[in-house]
């Protein structure tokens, strides 16, 4: 049988969800998995007629990842069509999924169809019979299909309509996609069954004891005044059994009696009806009323106990509490028993005993103030879009855990329950966010009565589904949907329904950090400035914790200032961290050819281009340097002593964790020298309690090396001691350093020789394809070109320098070359260079640069030169091994490093400045063509690349850059930080280039092949 789509009843708005079963926390096991091959047609509209041709697709999948007729579309704020709520565009792609399944419905059981997630308005038919609809794209929809299925062949049809009125609530900063994103299956349940199981597993830090309240709801019993069913609870090796509560007769006032054959005895004192109001008013109770049994303190109880329920309360339990650092879980089994002891229905869950509370300006978990070391995470995979497998989730969470992230905000919709299972097990604090984002119409939607029900329903369904997960510490009302009555209503419902977690909503405080109490229990701003955070901390009106819901915007080469954010979070009262934006690039690669795409690459108009390339990890989970910066800042162990203590033979360590001691960490020390690390030794360290400091004597071998070599730094490595789901034993999770005083080692001066220059003072050598020349420009990062900087760097004109006058002069110090440049808008830049030859192909260059009057900022000041083909290896002494910039170098390590030149670049999908390393005093480039060395007593910023600045700026994608064997070298005496100006604070002033005068000296040695 097939359905006629043109006559099937459906609500085109998506405001209603007929036939959908209520959401519960109960998890059912698939009995008939329906993932796999389905027949599929893509129609231009939901009323279009089906064709005769079907193709085969896999479920789960998104048709936008494979169908040319409807490709992924990226917008950030605006909707991808020109309509207003609740209007729906006429062009409305509709996917029809059809599958037959052989099935014999078990006698006496109900059959339920589970659709894990449908991106769009879902309509369900079984054997041609309309079943129901759902429009909540990121929560499961379930339907009772018992009356439609038959013994034998059954045809299931799932119709997904891309646009509906509630699409305006799913305007997340993500690709617009469509299809079936999560698993589909059938399961069966008995007529009398478990309906829901809700666990509240509390932990009292003061007593060290836990308690468990388990509320079991049933279906099929609530209408019975007598039943013989009971519920059995198994936990901690013990069993408890309670009867299922029967239906109670509703209390009512008795009818007045008219019997007058005998004198009635008095039963109630005068004015006893006053008990209700007196008790409510907490007023004095007259003595004659206090004597009535059962009334004191209760008034008149006019409500009956809920029917069909069993409530277990276990107190004074000896438990290990759950936290992100120690995610202890306890297995709980629940069985519904018939009168004869037969198991009618059963389920299992895992609970974590923990208490989340806000006390004053502190968010506490188990009585202790935590730091929220969080990231924002989207469902995204480059090949499959929002279709994510358990293995994908585990890989993501493992990477985050290895980088010391402890919190996740599910931006901006509920994730798969499997994801929360993993967060429970691995240990993450989760802000569970509802599928509500009306960004394009944020000023109107939250007060629009038509959207009140869908907004509140999406939020309540999330809470009902996820409330048993210990990892969930907060409910978020959604994202960027303004602030209105719908949010206050939803927050009020949550607080009454689940007082064990706090409510989060950024927009309630977007314009006033001291307001919005009705809708948020925390101040959760986006992209706050450093000064604003400090001001909030010091303000007497601040009465809640501040936890940024988004900060440290990381599009492209970004995330500058992260260490300074954390200096504030860790030292100022009322500030408790936040969620970095964001975790992973949303670049798509549907063909698997390595050509990652962003907005506009699928012909999608309008679009917001590369705005979704904001991850601290690439789309394939390769860490970006910003993630390694975060890893070090979030290290569980921090060195808090300086070089003086090291010289005295000791190291002072801080355990930054809130609950765990250092017993699970393997600590090792090594010394960095100009020729590489030496003397690695495992550090014997006592189990330092959480939050405590300890002085650790340095091993004898380390102390001896400190005086026998020329040390650059002492490095502490922190690794896991035992195998875990997220990492094997020995996985390095952080490295910390104490930088030691430098001992200058001047290179021998072999005397003065004639420098290899031409008549204009330009260095000439076979290994110089382009001689060193002044460079003031870098390929603009996304932040450099941000709207807020108002074309600052383009206005400088430093992107083009034209030599106007070159003079040379012999002096005692060497050959002086004076070059006067005109920047693009005519401003003069003066470069004075003194060249002294000190050997064959060996020169010392003294540089002086004067920038135009009025210069207050710039990108770089340094030298650029180019080598011919034949160089493939780089070695340097400085900060590394990964890319770092002045305001993103807190976790970079000082040492001797080496890398193939091809691996120095960071391939940001949109090409831009990348690959720089700071603090460099020695650089050696080598290969078949020869060897080039550059040294300086002044630490420089080094960049060795295959591409010029112009090539990077001209390319729209990294994969468009041509293959190159050229080596382009930048050595800068000053280089601007990267900041977060595209959406947040600009580079802080200490990391901007405000000086007009720059001077330094460096040595360049060129030697051909041996």
Secondary structure as GFF3:
##gff-version 3
##sequence-region A 1 1010
A	DSSP	beta_strand	32	33	.	.	.	ID=ss1
A	DSSP	beta_strand	36	43	.	.	.	ID=ss2
A	DSSP	beta_strand	55	59	.	.	.	ID=ss3
A	DSSP	beta_strand	61	62	.	.	.	ID=ss4
A	DSSP	three_ten_helix	63	65	.	.	.	ID=ss5
A	DSSP	beta_strand	73	75	.	.	.	ID=ss6
A	DSSP	beta_strand	94	103	.	.	.	ID=ss7
A	DSSP	beta_strand	109	115	.	.	.	ID=ss8
A	DSSP	beta_strand	118	119	.	.	.	ID=ss9
A	DSSP	beta_strand	121	126	.	.	.	ID=ss10
A	DSSP	beta_strand	129	134	.	.	.	ID=ss11
A	DSSP	beta_strand	141	144	.	.	.	ID=ss12
A	DSSP	beta_strand	152	161	.	.	.	ID=ss13
A	DSSP	three_ten_helix	165	169	.	.	.	ID=ss14
A	DSSP	beta_strand	174	176	.	.	.	ID=ss15
A	DSSP	beta_strand	179	180	.	.	.	ID=ss16
A	DSSP	beta_strand	184	190	.	.	.	ID=ss17
A	DSSP	beta_strand	193	204	.	.	.	ID=ss18
A	DSSP	beta_strand	209	219	.	.	.	ID=ss19
A	DSSP	beta_strand	230	235	.	.	.	ID=ss20
A	DSSP	beta_strand	238	243	.	.	.	ID=ss21
A	DSSP	alpha_helix	274	280	.	.	.	ID=ss22
A	DSSP	alpha_helix	287	290	.	.	.	ID=ss23
A	DSSP	beta_strand	309	317	.	.	.	ID=ss24
A	DSSP	beta_strand	330	337	.	.	.	ID=ss25
A	DSSP	beta_strand	343	351	.	.	.	ID=ss26
A	DSSP	beta_strand	356	359	.	.	.	ID=ss27
A	DSSP	beta_strand	362	365	.	.	.	ID=ss28
A	DSSP	beta_strand	368	369	.	.	.	ID=ss29
A	DSSP	beta_strand	372	376	.	.	.	ID=ss30
A	DSSP	alpha_helix	390	402	.	.	.	ID=ss31
A	DSSP	beta_strand	407	409	.	.	.	ID=ss32
A	DSSP	alpha_helix	417	426	.	.	.	ID=ss33
A	DSSP	beta_strand	429	433	.	.	.	ID=ss34
A	DSSP	three_ten_helix	439	441	.	.	.	ID=ss35
A	DSSP	three_ten_helix	445	447	.	.	.	ID=ss36
A	DSSP	alpha_helix	449	466	.	.	.	ID=ss37
A	DSSP	beta_strand	472	476	.	.	.	ID=ss38
A	DSSP	alpha_helix	485	497	.	.	.	ID=ss39
A	DSSP	beta_strand	502	504	.	.	.	ID=ss40
A	DSSP	three_ten_helix	506	509	.	.	.	ID=ss41
A	DSSP	alpha_helix	530	538	.	.	.	ID=ss42
A	DSSP	beta_strand	546	551	.	.	.	ID=ss43
A	DSSP	alpha_helix	562	571	.	.	.	ID=ss44
A	DSSP	beta_strand	575	580	.	.	.	ID=ss45
A	DSSP	three_ten_helix	609	612	.	.	.	ID=ss46
A	DSSP	alpha_helix	625	633	.	.	.	ID=ss47
A	DSSP	beta_strand	637	639	.	.	.	ID=ss48
A	DSSP	alpha_helix	643	647	.	.	.	ID=ss49
A	DSSP	beta_strand	650	655	.	.	.	ID=ss50
A	DSSP	three_ten_helix	662	664	.	.	.	ID=ss51
A	DSSP	beta_strand	665	673	.	.	.	ID=ss52
A	DSSP	beta_strand	676	682	.	.	.	ID=ss53
A	DSSP	beta_strand	693	697	.	.	.	ID=ss54
A	DSSP	alpha_helix	700	708	.	.	.	ID=ss55
A	DSSP	beta_strand	711	720	.	.	.	ID=ss56
A	DSSP	beta_strand	732	739	.	.	.	ID=ss57
A	DSSP	beta_strand	770	775	.	.	.	ID=ss58
A	DSSP	three_ten_helix	787	789	.	.	.	ID=ss59
A	DSSP	alpha_helix	792	796	.	.	.	ID=ss60
A	DSSP	beta_strand	801	811	.	.	.	ID=ss61
A	DSSP	beta_strand	814	823	.	.	.	ID=ss62
A	DSSP	beta_strand	828	839	.	.	.	ID=ss63
A	DSSP	beta_strand	842	850	.	.	.	ID=ss64
A	DSSP	beta_strand	860	867	.	.	.	ID=ss65
A	DSSP	beta_strand	873	880	.	.	.	ID=ss66
A	DSSP	beta_strand	893	900	.	.	.	ID=ss67
A	DSSP	three_ten_helix	901	903	.	.	.	ID=ss68
A	DSSP	beta_strand	917	927	.	.	.	ID=ss69
A	DSSP	beta_strand	930	945	.	.	.	ID=ss70
A	DSSP	alpha_helix	949	954	.	.	.	ID=ss71
A	DSSP	three_ten_helix	958	960	.	.	.	ID=ss72
A	DSSP	beta_strand	967	975	.	.	.	ID=ss73
A	DSSP	three_ten_helix	981	983	.	.	.	ID=ss74
A	DSSP	three_ten_helix	989	991	.	.	.	ID=ss75
A	DSSP	beta_strand	997	1008	.	.	.	ID=ss76
###
